[in-house]
Amino acid sequence: MMPSAAARSLTGWLLVAPLVLVLVPFFVAPILMVLAASVFETDGFGGILPGFTLSNYADQLSSGLTFNLYYETVKFTVLTWFFSLLLGFSVAYFLAFHIRSKLLAIGLFLLCTVPFWTSNIIRMISWIPLLGKEGLVNMVLMRAGIVDQPLEFLLFSGFAVVVAYVHQLTIFMIVPIFNAMARIDRRVLEAALDAGASRFDIMRLVIVPMSKSGIALGSIFVVSIVMGDFFVVKVMSGGGSASVVGAFYEDISVLQYPSAAAAAVLLTVVLVAVIGLILRTVDIRREITR
């Protein structure tokens, strides 16, 4: 006996009920609270005055500091995305196509995750004795005669910020790209070779297009994490650089909640727009299920 439409509808609601019970209190409600706070006024002493005003958004959008902060954030995001994609794609390609044993490939893939068993803070701080003026890198360069004096840009600079981000986030590129490459039928590559395609052509016309779902997923992870972080920028730049998140964290520390909420909403809109642009390049659901 076929179930009625009402029974099917009830079954569907019961299936999504656990997800709704998690998303509403822990995701939807906080976003609505931040959105509401962004249009409230403040008394300047940490109090929030209920009402409706767009002055918080006007202050954010008319401030030159806001655009400078977004420039710094976007700069670190693009550089981190580029280098993590370059490294992640190379590692995933090596594991997927140059390691013939699947067991060994999986073992090496898991080996890539070993550094991530420790705290992000520990892994970030570990770069300080390496990149400092008297660190290992400068010591090796000076003893080899490559430089006469320590390189100061290695630590507490934008370079150090990008290095720390790439170190932390490359794994988020490796995982989805390796998963996408592992699903490529090797007979397609053999057919391309038989047709006279060069290895560069195979990479450009076969492997990269068939790995675009992994590239898109990895890009979403990296972009969202970098744009939503401020601690790495604060520590590794030595205070020489700032970020959007760092700015409204400072607003929160001085109890300027409406201003911080408006900045958070604007950043969310920008991040959603960036992710939307990434998703326009590939239908991830179709690529994953094919």
N, C-alpha and C positions, 0 to 999 in steps of 0.2 A: 504494500500500500504506500503510495507516494505521500510524503509529508505535505501539509498545507503550506500556503505562502506565509501565514502567520507563524507557524512552527519554525520554518526556515529563517524568518526574520528574527525570531526570539533566539534561535541557536546562534545566529550571527552576532547579535548583541552580547550574548553570553561569552562568546569567544574573544571579543574585543574589550570586554569589561575589565579584565586585569590590567591591560595596557592603559585604559582610560584612568583607572584608579591610581596608576603610577604617574602618568603624564600630567594630569590636572593639578594635583597638589605640589608636585616637584618641578614642573616645567611651565605650565600655562599660568598658574597663579603667581609665581614670582615675576614673570614677565609683565603681567598686568599690573602688579604692584609697582614695578620700576617705571612702567609707562605712566601710571597715575602720578607718581612722585615727580616725574619730569615736568608736569604742568602745574605743580603746586608752587607757592611762594615760600620764602624762608624769612624768618625774623632776624637772621644773621647770627644767631646764637645756638644753632642746632635745632631750632623748632621749625616745624612744617605747618604752614597755614593753608588749610583746604581752600581751593578756589580753582580758577583756570587762568593760566597765563602762558604765553609763548615766549616770554622774555628769556627763559633759560636757553631755548633753542636759538633765539636771536643773538644772545651773547656768544654762544658757541660758534655760530656760523659767521659772525662778524669779527671774530678775533683772529688776528694774524698768527697767534700762538697755536690755534687749533690746526691751521693749515701746515705750519711747521712740524707739528707733532705727527700729523698724518703723513707728511713727506718722509719723516724719519721711519715711521712704522712701515710704510709701503716699501721704502728702500730696503730695510732689513728683510721684509717678507719676500721680495723679488729675488734678492741675492740668496737667501736661504733656500727658496724654492728651486732656483737654478742649480745650485751646487748639490743639493740633496737629490734632485732628479738625475743629475749626471752620475753621481756615485751610486744611487739606488738602482738606476737602470743598468749600469755596468755590472754591479754585483749580481743582480737578478739574471741578467743575460748569461753571465759566466756559470751560475748555478744551473740554469735551465738548459743550456745548450752545450756546455763544455764538460759537464760532469755526467758521464754516461750512466753511472749507477744512481738510480733514484734514491736508494737508501743513503748513499753518501751525500747526495745533493740535499736531502732533507736534514741530514746531520750537520752539514756545513751551514745550512739555513738557520737551524736552531742555535748553532754556535754564534751567529751574528747577534742573537738576542741576549747573550751572556752579559755584556756590559749593562744591559737595561734591567738587570736584577737588582742593581743598586739604586739609590735615590738620585733624582735629577740634580739635586743640589750638590751631592758629592761628586757626580760626574762633571758638573760645571766648574766647581772649585778646583778640581784636579788639574785644570788647565793653567791655573795661576803659577805653580812652580815650574811649569814647562815654558810659558811664554813671558815670564818676568824678565827684568833686566839681567838678573843673575840666574836665570832659569836654564834649563837644559838646552833649549834651542839656541839661545844666544851664546852659550858656552861652546857648543859644537861649531857654530859659525865663526866665532872668534878664533878658536884653536885651529880651524881649517884655513884661516887667513882670508875668509870670504869678506868679513867686515872688520873694521878697526875698533868699533865701539858698539855697545849693545843697541839693538833696534828697539826703539821705544814704542813703535806703533803696534807691536805684537800683543801688548796687554793694555787693558783699560782704554780701548778704542773701538771703533766700529768693526774693525777686523776681528777683534776678539769676540765681539757679540755674534758675528756671523759664524765663526768657528764653533762657538758653543752651541748655537742653534743647529748647525749642520750635524754636529756630533750627536745631539739628542734626537734629531728628527729624521735622519736618513733611514732608520729602520721602518718608519711609516711609509716610505717610498718602496723599500725593498719588498715588504710583505705583499701589497696588492699587485705590484708589477710581476713579481715571481709567480704569483697565483695565476695571473693572466697568461704569462708565457708558458706555464706548465700545461695549459689547455690547448696550446697551438699544435695542430696535427703535423708531425714531422714529415709526413708525405707531401704536404704543401711545399715545404722547403726543398725537398728532393725534386719535386716537379719543377720548381723555379730554377734550380741548378741545371736540370736536364734541358730546360728551355733556353739556357745560355745567360741567365741573369748572373751578375756579379754579386759578391757578398754585400757590397754596399747597396746594390739595388734590392737585395733581399731584405736587408735591414730597413731600408727606406720605404719599400712598397709592401712588405709582408709583415715583418715583425712589429714595427712601430704601430701601424694601423690596427693590428690584432691585439696589441697591448694597451690600446688607448683607454680601455676601461680601468685598468690598473693605474695608469698614469693619472687619470682624472681623480680616482679615489685617493691616491697618495697626495695629489695636489691639494685636495680639499682638507685632508688631515693637516698638512704642513701649513697651509695658509691660515686656517682657522686657529691653530695653536700659536703661531707667531703673532698674529694680530690680536690675540686675546691674552698675551703674556706681557709682563713688565719686569719680572724679577731678573731675568737674564740680562736685559738691557741695563738695568740699574747696577748690577754687580760687575758685569764684564766690561762695561764702558767706564767704570769708575765715576759715574755721575756725569760724564761728558755728553751723553746722549739721553734722550727721553722717548717716551712712547705715549700713545693715546690712553692706554689703560693706566699707565703710571700717573698721568695727569688727573684722571678722576679718582684714582686711589688717594692722591693728595687731597682732593676735594672732600672725600669721605673722612680723612683724618682730621680735617678742620670743620667737620660737621656741616658741610655744604651739600646736603643730600639731593636737593632738586637739581642743582647744577651737575652733580655726578650722574644722576639718573638720565638727564638729557644727553650727556656725553655718551653714556652706555647705549642709549637707544640709537643715537646716530651711528655709533660703531657697529651695532647689530645690523642696521640697514645697509651700511657699506659692505659688511661681511656677507650678508645674504645676497647682495647684488653680485659680488665677486664669485660666490659659489654658483649663483645662477648662470653666470657667463661660462664657468667651467662645465656645468652640466649641459649647456647648449651644444657643446662639442661632441657629446657622446650620450646615448641612451644607456645608462649604466644598468638598468634592470634587464634590458634586452641582451646586453653584452654578457651579463653574468649568467643568465638562464639559457643562453644558446648552447 
